[in-house]
Amino acid sequence: MYFYLGLLLHDTGKGVPGSNHVEASLEIAGRCLDRLDADPDERATVLFSDWQITWMSATLRRDIF
């Protein structure tokens, strides 16, 4: 379940004006996990997957030619 939550939350920081959307997304995800009282392992999985999704997205957008 928490993996799906990470997928839903990974770009929420884009709605925060004037900020780094990656950092803002991780902060919002962290607050959601606090409210859900997620255990530390699940929290780490969600935050890591959010970071990985953002990294993969940036990498795949690069022109390889």
PQR file of N, CA, C, O and H, with PARSE charges and radii, in Angstrom:
ATOM      1  N   MET A   1       0.814  -1.193   0.000 -0.4000 1.5000
ATOM      2  CA  MET A   1       0.000   0.000   0.000 -0.0000 2.0000
ATOM      3  C   MET A   1       0.863   1.266   0.000  0.5500 1.7000
ATOM      4  O   MET A   1       0.544   2.238  -0.684 -0.5500 1.4000
ATOM      5  N   TYR A   2       1.937   1.250   0.754 -0.4000 1.5000
ATOM      6  CA  TYR A   2       2.759   2.447   0.853 -0.0000 2.0000
ATOM      7  C   TYR A   2       3.483   2.763  -0.445  0.5500 1.7000
ATOM      8  O   TYR A   2       3.790   3.923  -0.720 -0.5500 1.4000
ATOM      9  H   TYR A   2       2.196   0.460   1.310  0.4000 1.0000
ATOM     10  N   PHE A   3       3.762   1.728  -1.254 -0.4000 1.5000
ATOM     11  CA  PHE A   3       4.379   1.985  -2.552 -0.0000 2.0000
ATOM     12  C   PHE A   3       3.435   2.800  -3.425  0.5500 1.7000
ATOM     13  O   PHE A   3       3.864   3.735  -4.102 -0.5500 1.4000
ATOM     14  H   PHE A   3       3.513   0.786  -1.031  0.4000 1.0000
ATOM     15  N   TYR A   4       2.147   2.449  -3.412 -0.4000 1.5000
ATOM     16  CA  TYR A   4       1.169   3.203  -4.181 -0.0000 2.0000
ATOM     17  C   TYR A   4       1.050   4.632  -3.661  0.5500 1.7000
ATOM     18  O   TYR A   4       0.880   5.568  -4.443 -0.5500 1.4000
ATOM     19  H   TYR A   4       1.799   1.690  -2.862  0.4000 1.0000
ATOM     20  N   LEU A   5       1.136   4.796  -2.377 -0.4000 1.5000
ATOM     21  CA  LEU A   5       1.107   6.134  -1.792 -0.0000 2.0000
ATOM     22  C   LEU A   5       2.289   6.955  -2.303  0.5500 1.7000
ATOM     23  O   LEU A   5       2.134   8.133  -2.628 -0.5500 1.4000
ATOM     24  H   LEU A   5       1.274   4.036  -1.742  0.4000 1.0000
ATOM     25  N   GLY A   6       3.451   6.346  -2.375 -0.4000 1.5000
ATOM     26  CA  GLY A   6       4.620   7.033  -2.908 -0.0000 2.0000
ATOM     27  C   GLY A   6       4.420   7.461  -4.350  0.5500 1.7000
ATOM     28  O   GLY A   6       4.820   8.560  -4.736 -0.5500 1.4000
ATOM     29  H   GLY A   6       3.577   5.390  -2.112  0.4000 1.0000
ATOM     30  N   LEU A   7       3.805   6.605  -5.146 -0.4000 1.5000
ATOM     31  CA  LEU A   7       3.534   6.960  -6.542 -0.0000 2.0000
ATOM     32  C   LEU A   7       2.572   8.140  -6.634  0.5500 1.7000
ATOM     33  O   LEU A   7       2.723   9.005  -7.497 -0.5500 1.4000
ATOM     34  H   LEU A   7       3.480   5.712  -4.833  0.4000 1.0000
ATOM     35  N   LEU A   8       1.594   8.170  -5.752 -0.4000 1.5000
ATOM     36  CA  LEU A   8       0.632   9.272  -5.769 -0.0000 2.0000
ATOM     37  C   LEU A   8       1.249  10.592  -5.311  0.5500 1.7000
ATOM     38  O   LEU A   8       0.868  11.662  -5.786 -0.5500 1.4000
ATOM     39  H   LEU A   8       1.472   7.467  -5.052  0.4000 1.0000
ATOM     40  N   LEU A   9       2.197  10.508  -4.393 -0.4000 1.5000
ATOM     41  CA  LEU A   9       2.737  11.719  -3.787 -0.0000 2.0000
ATOM     42  C   LEU A   9       3.997  12.256  -4.458  0.5500 1.7000
ATOM     43  O   LEU A   9       4.470  13.332  -4.093 -0.5500 1.4000
ATOM     44  H   LEU A   9       2.506   9.639  -4.008  0.4000 1.0000
ATOM     45  N   HIS A  10       4.550  11.536  -5.426 -0.4000 1.5000
ATOM     46  CA  HIS A  10       5.889  11.898  -5.893 -0.0000 2.0000
ATOM     47  C   HIS A  10       5.986  13.267  -6.560  0.5500 1.7000
ATOM     48  O   HIS A  10       7.075  13.842  -6.577 -0.5500 1.4000
ATOM     49  H   HIS A  10       4.166  10.661  -5.722  0.4000 1.0000
ATOM     50  N   ASP A  11       4.924  13.809  -7.100 -0.4000 1.5000
ATOM     51  CA  ASP A  11       4.992  15.132  -7.734 -0.0000 2.0000
ATOM     52  C   ASP A  11       4.156  16.189  -7.032  0.5500 1.7000
ATOM     53  O   ASP A  11       3.877  17.236  -7.617 -0.5500 1.4000
ATOM     54  H   ASP A  11       4.040  13.342  -7.086  0.4000 1.0000
ATOM     55  N   THR A  12       3.756  15.946  -5.815 -0.4000 1.5000
ATOM     56  CA  THR A  12       2.917  16.920  -5.111 -0.0000 2.0000
ATOM     57  C   THR A  12       3.643  18.233  -4.884  0.5500 1.7000
ATOM     58  O   THR A  12       3.005  19.278  -4.751 -0.5500 1.4000
ATOM     59  H   THR A  12       3.982  15.096  -5.340  0.4000 1.0000
ATOM     60  N   GLY A  13       4.958  18.197  -4.837 -0.4000 1.5000
ATOM     61  CA  GLY A  13       5.733  19.417  -4.624 -0.0000 2.0000
ATOM     62  C   GLY A  13       5.665  20.388  -5.779  0.5500 1.7000
ATOM     63  O   GLY A  13       6.014  21.558  -5.621 -0.5500 1.4000
ATOM     64  H   GLY A  13       5.477  17.349  -4.944  0.4000 1.0000
ATOM     65  N   LYS A  14       5.219  19.929  -6.947 -0.4000 1.5000
ATOM     66  CA  LYS A  14       5.084  20.838  -8.089 -0.0000 2.0000
ATOM     67  C   LYS A  14       4.001  21.883  -7.837  0.5500 1.7000
ATOM     68  O   LYS A  14       3.986  22.926  -8.490 -0.5500 1.4000
ATOM     69  H   LYS A  14       4.935  18.978  -7.076  0.4000 1.0000
ATOM     70  N   GLY A  15       3.113  21.619  -6.913 -0.4000 1.5000
ATOM     71  CA  GLY A  15       2.056  22.566  -6.586 -0.0000 2.0000
ATOM     72  C   GLY A  15       2.473  23.621  -5.574  0.5500 1.7000
ATOM     73  O   GLY A  15       1.688  24.512  -5.250 -0.5500 1.4000
ATOM     74  H   GLY A  15       3.125  20.772  -6.382  0.4000 1.0000
ATOM     75  N   VAL A  16       3.702  23.533  -5.071 -0.4000 1.5000
ATOM     76  CA  VAL A  16       4.208  24.499  -4.097 -0.0000 2.0000
ATOM     77  C   VAL A  16       4.979  25.573  -4.863  0.5500 1.7000
ATOM     78  O   VAL A  16       6.029  25.280  -5.437 -0.5500 1.4000
ATOM     79  H   VAL A  16       4.340  22.810  -5.334  0.4000 1.0000
ATOM     80  N   PRO A  17       4.487  26.793  -4.884 -0.5600 1.5000
ATOM     81  CA  PRO A  17       5.145  27.833  -5.683  0.2800 2.0000
ATOM     82  C   PRO A  17       6.526  28.206  -5.148  0.5500 1.7000
ATOM     83  O   PRO A  17       6.747  28.293  -3.941 -0.5500 1.4000
ATOM     84  N   GLY A  18       7.437  28.420  -6.080 -0.4000 1.5000
ATOM     85  CA  GLY A  18       8.760  28.936  -5.742 -0.0000 2.0000
ATOM     86  C   GLY A  18       9.651  28.011  -4.964  0.5500 1.7000
ATOM     87  O   GLY A  18      10.489  28.479  -4.193 -0.5500 1.4000
ATOM     88  H   GLY A  18       7.258  28.348  -7.061  0.4000 1.0000
ATOM     89  N   SER A  19       9.504  26.705  -5.136 -0.4000 1.5000
ATOM     90  CA  SER A  19      10.354  25.796  -4.372 -0.0000 2.0000
ATOM     91  C   SER A  19      10.901  24.703  -5.279  0.5500 1.7000
ATOM     92  O   SER A  19      10.455  24.527  -6.413 -0.5500 1.4000
ATOM     93  H   SER A  19       8.823  26.325  -5.762  0.4000 1.0000
ATOM     94  N   ASN A  20      11.864  23.983  -4.759 -0.4000 1.5000
ATOM     95  CA  ASN A  20      12.387  22.804  -5.430 -0.0000 2.0000
ATOM     96  C   ASN A  20      11.333  21.718  -5.261  0.5500 1.7000
ATOM     97  O   ASN A  20      11.080  21.268  -4.144 -0.5500 1.4000
ATOM     98  H   ASN A  20      12.227  24.126  -3.838  0.4000 1.0000
ATOM     99  N   HIS A  21      10.719  21.297  -6.355 -0.4000 1.5000
ATOM    100  CA  HIS A  21       9.570  20.395  -6.223 -0.0000 2.0000
ATOM    101  C   HIS A  21       9.960  19.025  -5.679  0.5500 1.7000
ATOM    102  O   HIS A  21       9.120  18.339  -5.096 -0.5500 1.4000
ATOM    103  H   HIS A  21      10.924  21.662  -7.263  0.4000 1.0000
ATOM    104  N   VAL A  22      11.204  18.616  -5.855 -0.4000 1.5000
ATOM    105  CA  VAL A  22      11.632  17.323  -5.320 -0.0000 2.0000
ATOM    106  C   VAL A  22      11.658  17.368  -3.795  0.5500 1.7000
ATOM    107  O   VAL A  22      11.111  16.489  -3.128 -0.5500 1.4000
ATOM    108  H   VAL A  22      11.885  19.174  -6.329  0.4000 1.0000
ATOM    109  N   GLU A  23      12.299  18.401  -3.253 -0.4000 1.5000
ATOM    110  CA  GLU A  23      12.366  18.546  -1.792 -0.0000 2.0000
ATOM    111  C   GLU A  23      10.975  18.745  -1.204  0.5500 1.7000
ATOM    112  O   GLU A  23      10.652  18.182  -0.159 -0.5500 1.4000
ATOM    113  H   GLU A  23      12.744  19.114  -3.795  0.4000 1.0000
ATOM    114  N   ALA A  24      10.155  19.548  -1.877 -0.4000 1.5000
ATOM    115  CA  ALA A  24       8.793  19.790  -1.386 -0.0000 2.0000
ATOM    116  C   ALA A  24       7.974  18.498  -1.411  0.5500 1.7000
ATOM    117  O   ALA A  24       7.204  18.239  -0.486 -0.5500 1.4000
ATOM    118  H   ALA A  24      10.418  20.006  -2.726  0.4000 1.0000
ATOM    119  N   SER A  25       8.133  17.688  -2.458 -0.4000 1.5000
ATOM    120  CA  SER A  25       7.411  16.414  -2.542 -0.0000 2.0000
ATOM    121  C   SER A  25       7.815  15.483  -1.409  0.5500 1.7000
ATOM    122  O   SER A  25       6.964  14.830  -0.805 -0.5500 1.4000
ATOM    123  H   SER A  25       8.759  17.898  -3.209  0.4000 1.0000
ATOM    124  N   LEU A  26       9.101  15.421  -1.121 -0.4000 1.5000
ATOM    125  CA  LEU A  26       9.571  14.560  -0.035 -0.0000 2.0000
ATOM    126  C   LEU A  26       9.058  15.041   1.318  0.5500 1.7000
ATOM    127  O   LEU A  26       8.729  14.235   2.188 -0.5500 1.4000
ATOM    128  H   LEU A  26       9.793  15.951  -1.611  0.4000 1.0000
ATOM    129  N   GLU A  27       8.993  16.356   1.488 -0.4000 1.5000
ATOM    130  CA  GLU A  27       8.472  16.898   2.744 -0.0000 2.0000
ATOM    131  C   GLU A  27       6.983  16.578   2.916  0.5500 1.7000
ATOM    132  O   GLU A  27       6.544  16.185   3.997 -0.5500 1.4000
ATOM    133  H   GLU A  27       9.261  17.011   0.781  0.4000 1.0000
ATOM    134  N   ILE A  28       6.222  16.752   1.844 -0.4000 1.5000
ATOM    135  CA  ILE A  28       4.786  16.449   1.900 -0.0000 2.0000
ATOM    136  C   ILE A  28       4.566  14.960   2.160  0.5500 1.7000
ATOM    137  O   ILE A  28       3.718  14.586   2.971 -0.5500 1.4000
ATOM    138  H   ILE A  28       6.578  17.071   0.966  0.4000 1.0000
ATOM    139  N   ALA A  29       5.329  14.118   1.473 -0.4000 1.5000
ATOM    140  CA  ALA A  29       5.209  12.669   1.681 -0.0000 2.0000
ATOM    141  C   ALA A  29       5.543  12.312   3.125  0.5500 1.7000
ATOM    142  O   ALA A  29       4.875  11.473   3.729 -0.5500 1.4000
ATOM    143  H   ALA A  29       6.018  14.422   0.815  0.4000 1.0000
ATOM    144  N   GLY A  30       6.576  12.948   3.680 -0.4000 1.5000
ATOM    145  CA  GLY A  30       6.953  12.696   5.066 -0.0000 2.0000
ATOM    146  C   GLY A  30       5.842  13.066   6.039  0.5500 1.7000
ATOM    147  O   GLY A  30       5.588  12.343   7.002 -0.5500 1.4000
ATOM    148  H   GLY A  30       7.119  13.630   3.189  0.4000 1.0000
ATOM    149  N   ARG A  31       5.181  14.191   5.788 -0.4000 1.5000
ATOM    150  CA  ARG A  31       4.077  14.599   6.653 -0.0000 2.0000
ATOM    151  C   ARG A  31       2.906  13.637   6.556  0.5500 1.7000
ATOM    152  O   ARG A  31       2.267  13.325   7.560 -0.5500 1.4000
ATOM    153  H   ARG A  31       5.388  14.779   5.006  0.4000 1.0000
ATOM    154  N   CYS A  32       2.622  13.164   5.341 -0.4000 1.5000
ATOM    155  CA  CYS A  32       1.542  12.179   5.167 -0.0000 2.0000
ATOM    156  C   CYS A  32       1.862  10.889   5.909  0.5500 1.7000
ATOM    157  O   CYS A  32       0.991  10.306   6.555 -0.5500 1.4000
ATOM    158  H   CYS A  32       3.141  13.418   4.525  0.4000 1.0000
ATOM    159  N   LEU A  33       3.100  10.449   5.818 -0.4000 1.5000
ATOM    160  CA  LEU A  33       3.503   9.224   6.507 -0.0000 2.0000
ATOM    161  C   LEU A  33       3.440   9.391   8.017  0.5500 1.7000
ATOM    162  O   LEU A  33       3.115   8.445   8.735 -0.5500 1.4000
ATOM    163  H   LEU A  33       3.807  10.923   5.293  0.4000 1.0000
ATOM    164  N   ASP A  34       3.752  10.593   8.505 -0.4000 1.5000
ATOM    165  CA  ASP A  34       3.607  10.865   9.943 -0.0000 2.0000
ATOM    166  C   ASP A  34       2.148  10.715  10.375  0.5500 1.7000
ATOM    167  O   ASP A  34       1.852  10.104  11.402 -0.5500 1.4000
ATOM    168  H   ASP A  34       4.017  11.361   7.922  0.4000 1.0000
ATOM    169  N   ARG A  35       1.256  11.277   9.583 -0.4000 1.5000
ATOM    170  CA  ARG A  35      -0.169  11.213   9.924 -0.0000 2.0000
ATOM    171  C   ARG A  35      -0.709   9.793   9.859  0.5500 1.7000
ATOM    172  O   ARG A  35      -1.629   9.438  10.596 -0.5500 1.4000
ATOM    173  H   ARG A  35       1.497  11.773   8.749  0.4000 1.0000
ATOM    174  N   LEU A  36      -0.129   8.972   8.967 -0.4000 1.5000
ATOM    175  CA  LEU A  36      -0.555   7.577   8.851 -0.0000 2.0000
ATOM    176  C   LEU A  36       0.156   6.668   9.854  0.5500 1.7000
ATOM    177  O   LEU A  36      -0.130   5.473   9.934 -0.5500 1.4000
ATOM    178  H   LEU A  36       0.619   9.261   8.369  0.4000 1.0000
ATOM    179  N   ASP A  37       1.086   7.249  10.616 -0.4000 1.5000
ATOM    180  CA  ASP A  37       1.857   6.511  11.613 -0.0000 2.0000
ATOM    181  C   ASP A  37       2.565   5.298  10.986  0.5500 1.7000
ATOM    182  O   ASP A  37       2.522   4.185  11.509 -0.5500 1.4000
ATOM    183  H   ASP A  37       1.318   8.220  10.551  0.4000 1.0000
ATOM    184  N   ALA A  38       3.215   5.562   9.847 -0.4000 1.5000
ATOM    185  CA  ALA A  38       3.938   4.499   9.135 -0.0000 2.0000
ATOM    186  C   ALA A  38       5.170   4.089   9.933  0.5500 1.7000
ATOM    187  O   ALA A  38       5.822   4.924  10.561 -0.5500 1.4000
ATOM    188  H   ALA A  38       3.249   6.466   9.422  0.4000 1.0000
ATOM    189  N   ASP A  39       5.478   2.801   9.903 -0.4000 1.5000
ATOM    190  CA  ASP A  39       6.684   2.365  10.608 -0.0000 2.0000
ATOM    191  C   ASP A  39       7.920   2.789   9.808  0.5500 1.7000
ATOM    192  O   ASP A  39       7.811   3.074   8.615 -0.5500 1.4000
ATOM    193  H   ASP A  39       4.949   2.123   9.393  0.4000 1.0000
ATOM    194  N   PRO A  40       9.078   2.832  10.441 -0.5600 1.5000
ATOM    195  CA  PRO A  40      10.289   3.372   9.796  0.2800 2.0000
ATOM    196  C   PRO A  40      10.675   2.683   8.487  0.5500 1.7000
ATOM    197  O   PRO A  40      11.153   3.346   7.567 -0.5500 1.4000
ATOM    198  N   ASP A  41      10.479   1.382   8.385 -0.4000 1.5000
ATOM    199  CA  ASP A  41      10.829   0.687   7.138 -0.0000 2.0000
ATOM    200  C   ASP A  41       9.926   1.120   5.984  0.5500 1.7000
ATOM    201  O   ASP A  41      10.401   1.360   4.874 -0.5500 1.4000
ATOM    202  H   ASP A  41      10.091   0.843   9.133  0.4000 1.0000
ATOM    203  N   GLU A  42       8.633   1.219   6.248 -0.4000 1.5000
ATOM    204  CA  GLU A  42       7.706   1.649   5.206 -0.0000 2.0000
ATOM    205  C   GLU A  42       7.964   3.098   4.817  0.5500 1.7000
ATOM    206  O   GLU A  42       7.882   3.459   3.643 -0.5500 1.4000
ATOM    207  H   GLU A  42       8.247   1.025   7.150  0.4000 1.0000
ATOM    208  N   ARG A  43       8.273   3.913   5.797 -0.4000 1.5000
ATOM    209  CA  ARG A  43       8.592   5.319   5.542 -0.0000 2.0000
ATOM    210  C   ARG A  43       9.814   5.431   4.638  0.5500 1.7000
ATOM    211  O   ARG A  43       9.811   6.197   3.674 -0.5500 1.4000
ATOM    212  H   ARG A  43       8.340   3.620   6.750  0.4000 1.0000
ATOM    213  N   ALA A  44      10.841   4.678   4.946 -0.4000 1.5000
ATOM    214  CA  ALA A  44      12.063   4.707   4.139 -0.0000 2.0000
ATOM    215  C   ALA A  44      11.791   4.241   2.713  0.5500 1.7000
ATOM    216  O   ALA A  44      12.349   4.791   1.764 -0.5500 1.4000
ATOM    217  H   ALA A  44      10.844   4.056   5.730  0.4000 1.0000
ATOM    218  N   THR A  45      10.939   3.232   2.559 -0.4000 1.5000
ATOM    219  CA  THR A  45      10.607   2.731   1.222 -0.0000 2.0000
ATOM    220  C   THR A  45       9.898   3.792   0.398  0.5500 1.7000
ATOM    221  O   THR A  45      10.233   4.002  -0.768 -0.5500 1.4000
ATOM    222  H   THR A  45      10.486   2.785   3.330  0.4000 1.0000
ATOM    223  N   VAL A  46       8.922   4.461   0.993 -0.4000 1.5000
ATOM    224  CA  VAL A  46       8.169   5.485   0.265 -0.0000 2.0000
ATOM    225  C   VAL A  46       9.074   6.649  -0.113  0.5500 1.7000
ATOM    226  O   VAL A  46       9.062   7.088  -1.263 -0.5500 1.4000
ATOM    227  H   VAL A  46       8.650   4.291   1.940  0.4000 1.0000
ATOM    228  N   LEU A  47       9.852   7.153   0.825 -0.4000 1.5000
ATOM    229  CA  LEU A  47      10.701   8.301   0.531 -0.0000 2.0000
ATOM    230  C   LEU A  47      11.777   7.949  -0.487  0.5500 1.7000
ATOM    231  O   LEU A  47      12.097   8.770  -1.347 -0.5500 1.4000
ATOM    232  H   LEU A  47       9.862   6.797   1.759  0.4000 1.0000
ATOM    233  N   PHE A  48      12.340   6.746  -0.409 -0.4000 1.5000
ATOM    234  CA  PHE A  48      13.345   6.326  -1.381 -0.0000 2.0000
ATOM    235  C   PHE A  48      12.708   6.175  -2.758  0.5500 1.7000
ATOM    236  O   PHE A  48      13.295   6.590  -3.757 -0.5500 1.4000
ATOM    237  H   PHE A  48      12.079   6.080   0.289  0.4000 1.0000
ATOM    238  N   SER A  49      11.518   5.590  -2.824 -0.4000 1.5000
ATOM    239  CA  SER A  49      10.879   5.406  -4.136 -0.0000 2.0000
ATOM    240  C   SER A  49      10.510   6.754  -4.745  0.5500 1.7000
ATOM    241  O   SER A  49      10.616   6.924  -5.960 -0.5500 1.4000
ATOM    242  H   SER A  49      11.041   5.253  -2.013  0.4000 1.0000
ATOM    243  N   ASP A  50      10.082   7.712  -3.933 -0.4000 1.5000
ATOM    244  CA  ASP A  50       9.800   9.050  -4.449 -0.0000 2.0000
ATOM    245  C   ASP A  50      11.047   9.669  -5.052  0.5500 1.7000
ATOM    246  O   ASP A  50      10.992  10.260  -6.131 -0.5500 1.4000
ATOM    247  H   ASP A  50       9.996   7.574  -2.946  0.4000 1.0000
ATOM    248  N   TRP A  51      12.161   9.539  -4.367 -0.4000 1.5000
ATOM    249  CA  TRP A  51      13.412  10.090  -4.863 -0.0000 2.0000
ATOM    250  C   TRP A  51      13.838   9.371  -6.143  0.5500 1.7000
ATOM    251  O   TRP A  51      14.269  10.015  -7.099 -0.5500 1.4000
ATOM    252  H   TRP A  51      12.206   9.059  -3.491  0.4000 1.0000
ATOM    253  N   GLN A  52      13.719   8.028  -6.168 -0.4000 1.5000
ATOM    254  CA  GLN A  52      14.096   7.237  -7.349 -0.0000 2.0000
ATOM    255  C   GLN A  52      13.239   7.595  -8.551  0.5500 1.7000
ATOM    256  O   GLN A  52      13.761   7.724  -9.658 -0.5500 1.4000
ATOM    257  H   GLN A  52      13.369   7.505  -5.391  0.4000 1.0000
ATOM    258  N   ILE A  53      11.931   7.757  -8.360 -0.4000 1.5000
ATOM    259  CA  ILE A  53      11.038   8.097  -9.468 -0.0000 2.0000
ATOM    260  C   ILE A  53      11.461   9.431 -10.077  0.5500 1.7000
ATOM    261  O   ILE A  53      11.496   9.570 -11.300 -0.5500 1.4000
ATOM    262  H   ILE A  53      11.506   7.652  -7.461  0.4000 1.0000
ATOM    263  N   THR A  54      11.776  10.393  -9.248 -0.4000 1.5000
ATOM    264  CA  THR A  54      12.197  11.703  -9.734 -0.0000 2.0000
ATOM    265  C   THR A  54      13.517  11.599 -10.486  0.5500 1.7000
ATOM    266  O   THR A  54      13.677  12.204 -11.546 -0.5500 1.4000
ATOM    267  H   THR A  54      11.747  10.279  -8.255  0.4000 1.0000
ATOM    268  N   TRP A  55      14.460  10.836  -9.946 -0.4000 1.5000
ATOM    269  CA  TRP A  55      15.755  10.661 -10.595 -0.0000 2.0000
ATOM    270  C   TRP A  55      15.589   9.964 -11.945  0.5500 1.7000
ATOM    271  O   TRP A  55      16.185  10.384 -12.937 -0.5500 1.4000
ATOM    272  H   TRP A  55      14.329  10.345  -9.085  0.4000 1.0000
ATOM    273  N   MET A  56      14.786   8.904 -11.987 -0.4000 1.5000
ATOM    274  CA  MET A  56      14.575   8.181 -13.246 -0.0000 2.0000
ATOM    275  C   MET A  56      13.898   9.070 -14.275  0.5500 1.7000
ATOM    276  O   MET A  56      14.242   9.023 -15.456 -0.5500 1.4000
ATOM    277  H   MET A  56      14.302   8.563 -11.181  0.4000 1.0000
ATOM    278  N   SER A  57      12.955   9.865 -13.848 -0.4000 1.5000
ATOM    279  CA  SER A  57      12.254  10.756 -14.760 -0.0000 2.0000
ATOM    280  C   SER A  57      13.222  11.752 -15.391  0.5500 1.7000
ATOM    281  O   SER A  57      13.177  11.985 -16.599 -0.5500 1.4000
ATOM    282  H   SER A  57      12.676   9.902 -12.889  0.4000 1.0000
ATOM    283  N   ALA A  58      14.087  12.335 -14.585 -0.4000 1.5000
ATOM    284  CA  ALA A  58      15.065  13.296 -15.103 -0.0000 2.0000
ATOM    285  C   ALA A  58      16.049  12.612 -16.038  0.5500 1.7000
ATOM    286  O   ALA A  58      16.439  13.197 -17.048 -0.5500 1.4000
ATOM    287  H   ALA A  58      14.124  12.146 -13.603  0.4000 1.0000
ATOM    288  N   THR A  59      16.454  11.408 -15.733 -0.4000 1.5000
ATOM    289  CA  THR A  59      17.403  10.680 -16.561 -0.0000 2.0000
ATOM    290  C   THR A  59      16.789  10.305 -17.911  0.5500 1.7000
ATOM    291  O   THR A  59      17.444  10.417 -18.947 -0.5500 1.4000
ATOM    292  H   THR A  59      16.138  10.932 -14.912  0.4000 1.0000
ATOM    293  N   LEU A  60      15.562   9.871 -17.896 -0.4000 1.5000
ATOM    294  CA  LEU A  60      14.911   9.439 -19.136 -0.0000 2.0000
ATOM    295  C   LEU A  60      14.571  10.592 -20.060  0.5500 1.7000
ATOM    296  O   LEU A  60      14.331  10.374 -21.247 -0.5500 1.4000
ATOM    297  H   LEU A  60      15.030   9.780 -17.054  0.4000 1.0000
ATOM    298  N   ARG A  61      14.543  11.811 -19.548 -0.4000 1.5000
ATOM    299  CA  ARG A  61      14.243  12.978 -20.383 -0.0000 2.0000
ATOM    300  C   ARG A  61      15.459  13.481 -21.136  0.5500 1.7000
ATOM    301  O   ARG A  61      15.319  14.294 -22.050 -0.5500 1.4000
ATOM    302  H   ARG A  61      14.738  11.988 -18.583  0.4000 1.0000
ATOM    303  N   ARG A  62      16.625  13.030 -20.784 -0.4000 1.5000
ATOM    304  CA  ARG A  62      17.847  13.504 -21.443 -0.0000 2.0000
ATOM    305  C   ARG A  62      17.939  12.964 -22.864  0.5500 1.7000
ATOM    306  O   ARG A  62      17.516  11.844 -23.153 -0.5500 1.4000
ATOM    307  H   ARG A  62      16.738  12.370 -20.042  0.4000 1.0000
ATOM    308  N   ASP A  63      18.493  13.776 -23.727 -0.4000 1.5000
ATOM    309  CA  ASP A  63      18.703  13.378 -25.105 -0.0000 2.0000
ATOM    310  C   ASP A  63      19.973  12.538 -25.177  0.5500 1.7000
ATOM    311  O   ASP A  63      21.066  13.043 -24.921 -0.5500 1.4000
ATOM    312  H   ASP A  63      18.836  14.686 -23.492  0.4000 1.0000
ATOM    313  N   ILE A  64      19.836  11.257 -25.522 -0.4000 1.5000
ATOM    314  CA  ILE A  64      20.999  10.378 -25.524 -0.0000 2.0000
ATOM    315  C   ILE A  64      21.852  10.535 -26.767  0.5500 1.7000
ATOM    316  O   ILE A  64      22.935   9.956 -26.855 -0.5500 1.4000
ATOM    317  H   ILE A  64      18.948  10.847 -25.729  0.4000 1.0000
ATOM    318  N   PHE A  65      21.376  11.311 -27.728 -0.4000 1.5000
ATOM    319  CA  PHE A  65      22.144  11.530 -28.939 -0.0000 2.0000
ATOM    320  C   PHE A  65      22.845  12.852 -28.849  0.5500 1.7000
ATOM    321  O   PHE A  65      23.556  13.238 -29.777 -0.5500 1.4000
ATOM    322  H   PHE A  65      20.497  11.782 -27.657  0.4000 1.0000
TER
END
